[in-house]
Amino acid sequence: MDENNEREFYTLTDEDGNEIEFELIGVTEYKNNTYYAMIPVEDEGKESEDGFTEYVILRAEEDEAGETTLTTLEDDEEFDDVADLFDDMFSEEVDYDAK
């Protein structure tokens, strides 16, 4: 994320050709891959049933033309491992002085 705490937004196209705007909330490296955690802007601040904000995880891949694309994770084990990394990262960012 930006060192100046500026928010970063990406417009992504889903498999049906729909454009959806996402906000980047985290980036991590795992097993030589870069992963992005993002929340849809239209759902920003929306919590799941368990009280947590839901986010998507995408893996950066380089195509034949050298362009970076973001792809969904098809492997459940890879998703779980990366989700655990992001969950740990986000739990460390909690501001306990904001009470």
N, C-alpha and C positions, 0 to 999 in steps of 0.2 A: 504494500500500500504506500501511498505517497507520504513522504516524511513530513510534509507540511499539514497533514491531516485533511487534505482536500479529498473529497469524495470522487471516486472514479466510476463512470457509467459506461456500459457496453450495450449496443443493440445487437441481439443475436437472432438468427433465423432458425425456427424449429423445423422438424421434419415435414410439416405441412405447409411450409413457406410463410408462416406467420412471424412477424418481427416482434420481439419482446425486449423491453429495456430492463437491464439488470444493473444492480450496484455491486461492485466488488467489495467484499468484506474481509477477504484474507487470501494469502498465497502461501503455499508451502511446497517443499521439495520432498519427494519420497521415491526411492529406488530409481534415481536418475530421471524422474519425470517431474514436471511442474504442474501443480493442481491449483485451481481457482475455486474459492467458495463465493457464491453470489446469491443475492436475493432479488426476486422480481420486484421492480419498483412499485408496481400496482399492489403488491402484497406487503410492502415495507411495514414492519412493525407488527404484522399479523402473527399471532402465536398459534402453535399447534395445541392439541388437547392437553399435552403434558406441560404447557407453559413456556416452551422454548420457541424462538423464532426459527422457522424452517428455512433452509438454504439448499441450493443445489451445488454439486461438486462437478467440475469439468476438468478434463486433462488437456494440456496444451500438446498439440502434435504439429509437426512441420509437414506440409504436403510437398508434392513433386516440384512445385514452382518456388519452394522456399518460404511460402506464406504460412503463418501460424494459424491453426484452426483450433477451436475448442470442441471437444467431443465428450459425450456422456460416458459414464463408466458402466460397462456391461458385466464385468466380473464382480460378484457379490463380495468376495474376500478383499479385493482391491478397494472397493467402495468402503467396506467396514474399516479397513486399516487407515485409509485416508480420513474418513469421518472421525475416527478416534483422535487423529492428530489435530484436526481442526477443533474438535470439542475441547481438547486439552488447551489449545492456543486461546480459544475464546474464554475459557474459564479463568485463565491467568490474567486476562485483560480487564476483569471486573474491578471497578473502582470502589474499594471498601470504604473510602473516606467520604463518599457521596451520601451518607446517611443523614 
